[in-house]
Amino acid sequence: MEYSIYQKNQWVQHIRMRPAMYIGNVRQEGLTEMLQYLFEELLRYAGSDPVFDLGIYPDNHIVLEVKNISSASLASYLSSLDKVFENYQVGTRAIISLSETARITAGAMVLSAVQGHYETAVSEEGSEDGARFEFTPDHAIFKELEIRYDLLIPFLQQFAYLNPSLKLIVANHGGEGLQRNLFHYPRGVFEQLESAMRSDYHHEGLLRLEIESQVGAYHYQIGIYNNYWLDGGLTKTFAGNLELYYGGSLEKGVYSGISVATKRVAKKKNIRLSMERKAMEKHFTFMAVIKGEGFSFEGCTRRKLGMPQVQSDVRDMVCEHLMAFYEREPDKAEQVLTQFTVYDDDDTPGNL
């Protein structure tokens, strides 16, 4: 979806009149989505190892300090807000439109807003590699909002897992005492999957793969575990920072790659397998993320990836890495096969 060119500030009224159209709702979930859009915009102007320092204050006041970002590029973007407005450019505009007051500093540029009415000025102070966002969601719009620090934490941690170069600091300055968290995961979703396996399942499994690859315009991270002790694996897939609750091409590609590689090994051993989806879900668990631009989704939810070429590329990628593992670890490959082997009535392996 792409919006036509708006006259000066027309997008402000559009967002203020229809906030749910842009951020889902005007409760905690909407605030979280607004922050996600803002973070994604800022990462476009970030250099190596950006730092987001987020502070939550009484009366829903929010301060975001950003380091290692091109202030000049961000200032240029702020000066072009009244030009073409596309659906992925919601973050800063939502902050301006839906805040009671907002102040954004990028280099020498200062943008000040009151309920969507904003102006820019030049300041003698400013940093060449930083920015500051300070705002309070408009009580007239977010009528029932009381920012819950504990509800923000899962989103912030997940965002940090999905953006390995980012160091994300968050502090709660309200309540009885200061709460502070630091999220920084240089290995991305590999660390998230490892943490999940350690806490929820028996950590030492038969198989552990960490696949990171650039294929065409897309960058992939795919972490895969196989474990005897699993009884219903964990599966999470993401397109950018969006979790694909309904799966689609990325998820199908991983399962297809696992199936193809395992069947090839079984065929060499004359073993008959049943690689049904339910069986794979029981013994394999994985997390996968695709990064890039121009994703295509099925349906209206934007939660199911519909990209056949991605499915094909992921299948081949997973198959190649899994076949290499099976060749390196023949004993473990044998144990994996037993999880899916179909036996005849006399309990001997059947023929293909």
C-alpha distance (Angstrom), angle and dihedral (degrees) to the residues before:
residue distance angle dihedral
M1 . . .
E2 3.80 . .
Y3 3.75 127.5 .
S4 3.78 122.7 -139.8
I5 3.81 122.4 -116.2
Y6 3.78 110.9 -67.6
Q7 3.76 126.0 -147.1
K8 3.79 114.8 -115.2
N9 3.81 110.1 -55.1
Q10 3.81 93.6 -9.2
W11 3.80 89.4 122.5
V12 3.82 89.0 57.5
Q13 3.78 92.7 63.5
H14 3.77 91.7 41.5
I15 3.80 91.4 56.3
R16 3.80 94.3 41.9
M17 3.81 92.0 51.0
R18 3.81 94.5 45.2
P19 3.82 107.5 26.5
A20 3.82 93.9 152.0
M21 3.81 89.2 59.2
Y22 3.80 88.6 63.6
I23 3.82 106.8 30.5
G24 3.81 103.9 19.7
N25 3.80 99.4 -116.0
V26 3.80 142.4 -7.3
R27 3.79 97.0 -107.4
Q28 3.80 132.4 83.5
E29 3.81 91.5 -64.7
G30 3.81 90.7 55.4
L31 3.78 92.0 49.7
T32 3.81 89.5 50.5
E33 3.80 91.4 51.2
M34 3.79 90.4 48.2
L35 3.82 89.9 53.4
Q36 3.80 90.8 48.1
Y37 3.81 91.6 54.1
L38 3.80 89.9 47.8
F39 3.81 93.0 49.5
E40 3.79 91.3 49.2
E41 3.80 91.2 51.7
L42 3.79 92.3 49.1
L43 3.80 92.9 50.2
R44 3.81 88.4 60.9
Y45 3.79 88.4 66.1
A46 3.80 97.2 37.2
G47 3.76 125.5 113.1
S48 3.77 124.6 -152.2
D49 3.79 117.4 -39.7
P50 3.82 100.4 4.9
V51 3.79 118.9 -163.7
F52 3.81 124.2 -146.4
D53 3.81 113.5 -167.6
L54 3.80 109.3 -170.2
G55 3.79 122.4 -169.9
I56 3.81 124.9 -169.0
Y57 3.81 114.4 -158.3
P58 3.83 135.6 -179.1
D59 3.83 118.2 -70.9
N60 3.83 90.9 31.0
H61 3.79 93.1 -70.5
I62 3.82 113.4 160.7
V63 3.80 130.5 -164.3
L64 3.80 122.0 -172.9
E65 3.81 119.2 -171.4
V66 3.80 114.3 -167.7
K67 3.80 124.1 -163.6
N68 3.80 131.3 -172.8
I69 3.77 94.9 28.5
S70 3.80 129.2 125.6
S71 3.79 103.3 -104.8
A72 3.79 91.1 -171.5
S73 3.80 92.7 55.6
L74 3.79 92.1 45.7
A75 3.81 91.3 47.7
S76 3.80 89.1 51.5
Y77 3.79 89.5 52.3
L78 3.81 91.8 49.3
S79 3.79 90.0 52.3
S80 3.82 90.2 54.8
L81 3.82 98.5 51.8
D82 3.79 92.6 114.9
K83 3.77 93.2 57.2
V84 3.83 125.9 81.3
F85 3.81 110.9 -19.5
E86 3.80 113.3 -152.7
N87 3.78 127.9 -175.7
Y88 3.81 94.5 -105.7
Q89 3.83 92.7 55.8
V90 3.78 97.7 73.6
G91 3.80 104.0 111.2
T92 3.79 105.8 78.8
R93 3.79 92.8 30.9
A94 3.81 91.0 52.9
I95 3.81 90.5 49.9
I96 3.81 90.4 52.3
S97 3.80 95.7 42.5
L98 3.79 100.9 41.7
S99 3.80 100.8 39.1
E100 3.75 126.8 95.7
T101 3.79 87.2 -143.7
A102 3.78 130.5 -1.4
R103 3.78 135.9 179.3
I104 3.79 123.2 -172.5
T105 3.79 123.3 -173.2
A106 3.80 121.7 -168.6
G107 3.76 116.1 165.4
A108 3.79 107.7 -51.9
M109 3.81 93.3 -18.9
V110 3.78 120.9 99.1
L111 3.80 120.6 -172.2
S112 3.82 116.3 -166.3
A113 3.80 123.2 -171.9
V114 3.80 137.3 -178.2
Q115 3.82 114.3 -169.3
G116 3.78 91.5 -28.9
H117 3.78 98.4 -44.0
Y118 3.77 105.0 115.6
E119 3.77 142.3 172.1
T120 3.78 135.2 -176.7
A121 3.78 130.8 -134.7
V122 3.78 139.4 174.6
S123 3.78 119.6 -110.2
E124 3.78 128.4 -164.4
E125 3.78 88.7 -138.8
G126 3.78 124.5 70.2
S127 3.76 144.2 106.5
E128 3.78 128.1 -106.9
D129 3.79 93.1 -141.7
G130 3.77 104.8 34.6
A131 3.78 146.8 59.3
R132 3.79 138.9 -166.0
F133 3.81 130.3 -147.3
E134 3.79 117.9 -168.9
F135 3.80 119.8 175.3
T136 3.79 147.7 142.0
P137 3.83 119.1 -144.6
D138 3.80 110.1 -116.8
H139 3.82 110.0 -98.0
A140 3.81 89.0 -150.8
I141 3.83 88.4 63.5
F142 3.82 103.5 27.9
K143 3.80 91.7 46.1
E144 3.80 97.3 160.9
L145 3.78 98.8 32.6
E146 3.76 120.2 128.3
I147 3.77 107.4 162.3
R148 3.81 111.3 -121.1
Y149 3.78 111.0 -152.9
D150 3.79 92.4 -162.0
L151 3.81 90.8 55.2
L152 3.80 91.8 51.5
I153 3.80 94.1 53.9
P154 3.87 98.4 74.0
F155 3.81 91.2 51.1
L156 3.81 93.6 47.1
Q157 3.79 93.1 47.1
Q158 3.81 92.3 48.0
F159 3.82 91.0 48.5
A160 3.81 89.6 52.6
Y161 3.82 91.7 50.1
L162 3.80 89.7 52.8
N163 3.81 94.1 48.4
P164 3.83 106.1 47.5
S165 3.81 96.4 -177.4
L166 3.80 92.3 56.0
K167 3.78 124.4 96.3
L168 3.80 107.9 -159.1
I169 3.81 119.9 -166.8
V170 3.80 122.1 -175.7
A171 3.80 129.5 -177.9
N172 3.78 131.2 -175.5
H173 3.82 109.3 -145.1
G174 3.79 94.4 178.4
G175 3.77 129.6 78.5
E176 3.76 125.9 40.2
G177 3.79 99.1 -45.3
L178 3.78 142.6 10.6
Q179 3.81 115.7 -85.3
R180 3.78 118.0 -166.1
N181 3.80 134.8 177.8
L182 3.77 133.8 -178.5
F183 3.81 120.1 -155.9
H184 3.79 118.1 -169.7
Y185 3.81 123.3 146.0
P186 3.83 113.1 173.0
R187 3.83 90.7 -176.7
G188 3.80 93.3 51.2
V189 3.80 119.5 -157.1
F190 3.80 90.3 -1.4
E191 3.79 86.7 72.7
Q192 3.80 91.5 45.4
L193 3.79 92.4 53.0
E194 3.80 91.9 44.7
S195 3.80 90.2 51.9
A196 3.80 91.8 48.7
M197 3.78 92.3 49.5
R198 3.78 92.1 48.4
S199 3.79 94.7 49.8
D200 3.80 103.0 34.8
Y201 3.80 105.5 27.8
H202 3.78 142.2 26.5
H203 3.78 100.8 -72.6
E204 3.80 101.1 -147.4
G205 3.77 107.0 73.8
L206 3.75 136.8 168.8
L207 3.76 95.0 -107.1
R208 3.77 137.2 26.0
L209 3.80 123.5 175.1
E210 3.78 129.7 178.5
I211 3.79 111.0 -170.1
E212 3.79 120.8 -175.2
S213 3.77 118.5 170.9
Q214 3.78 145.4 149.3
V215 3.81 113.3 -133.3
G216 3.77 115.0 178.2
A217 3.80 109.4 -51.3
Y218 3.80 94.5 -15.6
H219 3.77 134.1 84.5
Y220 3.81 118.7 -153.2
Q221 3.78 136.8 -160.6
I222 3.81 114.0 -175.1
G223 3.79 122.8 173.4
I224 3.83 118.5 -172.6
Y225 3.81 132.1 -174.6
N226 3.78 131.9 -176.5
N227 3.78 118.2 -165.5
Y228 3.80 135.9 172.5
W229 3.78 89.5 -143.9
L230 3.77 95.7 56.2
D231 3.77 116.6 109.5
G232 3.76 101.3 177.9
G233 3.77 115.3 0.4
L234 3.78 129.6 -128.6
T235 3.81 113.6 -109.9
K236 3.80 124.1 -175.6
T237 3.80 127.3 162.5
F238 3.80 130.0 -179.5
A239 3.80 137.1 -168.1
G240 3.77 103.6 -155.4
N241 3.81 103.6 -44.0
L242 3.80 94.1 -27.9
E243 3.80 117.2 105.0
L244 3.80 111.8 -134.8
Y245 3.79 100.0 -137.9
Y246 3.81 91.2 175.1
G247 3.79 95.9 44.7
G248 3.78 115.6 -143.0
S249 3.79 131.3 164.3
L250 3.80 99.4 -6.9
E251 3.80 94.4 49.3
K252 3.80 93.1 42.9
G253 3.80 90.5 49.7
V254 3.81 92.5 54.8
Y255 3.80 94.1 48.2
S256 3.80 91.2 44.9
G257 3.82 92.0 50.8
I258 3.81 91.1 50.2
S259 3.79 91.3 49.1
V260 3.80 96.0 47.1
A261 3.82 94.6 47.7
T262 3.80 94.7 45.9
K263 3.79 93.2 47.1
R264 3.81 91.0 51.0
V265 3.79 91.0 55.9
A266 3.80 91.1 45.5
K267 3.79 91.8 50.8
K268 3.81 91.2 56.7
K269 3.80 88.4 53.6
N270 3.81 94.4 43.9
I271 3.82 91.1 -119.6
R272 3.79 122.9 148.0
L273 3.82 114.5 -135.4
S274 3.77 136.8 -168.2
M275 3.81 105.5 -148.1
E276 3.78 97.4 176.4
R277 3.78 117.5 158.7
K278 3.82 93.9 -111.3
A279 3.80 91.4 53.5
M280 3.80 92.4 50.1
E281 3.80 91.5 46.9
K282 3.80 89.2 54.8
H283 3.79 96.7 54.7
F284 3.80 106.0 23.1
T285 3.77 125.9 63.2
F286 3.78 125.5 -179.6
M287 3.78 148.3 164.2
A288 3.78 122.3 -151.4
V289 3.78 135.3 179.2
I290 3.78 131.4 -173.1
K291 3.81 118.7 -159.9
G292 3.77 125.6 -164.3
E293 3.79 141.6 77.4
G294 3.79 135.4 -71.4
F295 3.79 103.1 39.1
S296 3.81 118.4 -178.9
F297 3.78 120.2 -145.6
E298 3.78 133.7 -163.2
G299 3.79 119.1 -127.1
C300 3.79 124.7 -2.7
T301 3.80 99.2 -68.1
R302 3.84 99.3 78.5
R303 3.79 85.2 -141.1
K304 3.81 99.9 103.8
L305 3.79 119.2 65.4
G306 3.80 113.8 -136.6
M307 3.82 106.1 -170.2
P308 3.86 114.7 124.3
Q309 3.82 93.2 -171.1
V310 3.80 90.5 55.7
Q311 3.80 89.5 51.2
S312 3.81 90.7 51.4
D313 3.82 94.1 46.1
V314 3.80 93.0 47.8
R315 3.82 92.1 47.4
D316 3.81 91.3 53.7
M317 3.80 92.6 43.9
V318 3.80 94.9 50.2
C319 3.81 92.4 42.5
E320 3.82 92.0 52.5
H321 3.82 94.5 49.5
L322 3.80 94.1 42.7
M323 3.81 92.8 49.1
A324 3.81 88.8 51.7
F325 3.82 89.6 51.5
Y326 3.80 92.4 49.6
E327 3.81 89.9 51.9
R328 3.83 92.5 49.2
E329 3.80 94.3 44.8
P330 3.83 108.6 35.2
D331 3.82 93.6 163.8
K332 3.78 92.2 53.8
A333 3.79 90.5 43.8
E334 3.81 87.7 56.4
Q335 3.79 91.0 53.0
V336 3.78 91.8 49.0
L337 3.79 90.2 52.0
T338 3.79 91.9 54.1
Q339 3.80 88.9 62.2
F340 3.80 90.3 64.4
T341 3.83 103.4 27.3
V342 3.81 116.8 127.7
Y343 3.81 111.5 -144.7
D344 3.79 129.0 -158.0
D345 3.79 121.4 -125.1
D346 3.81 91.3 -86.1
D347 3.82 90.1 56.3
T348 3.79 94.3 -113.6
P349 3.79 121.4 128.2
G350 3.76 112.7 -90.3
N351 3.76 126.4 -130.4
L352 3.75 124.8 -101.6
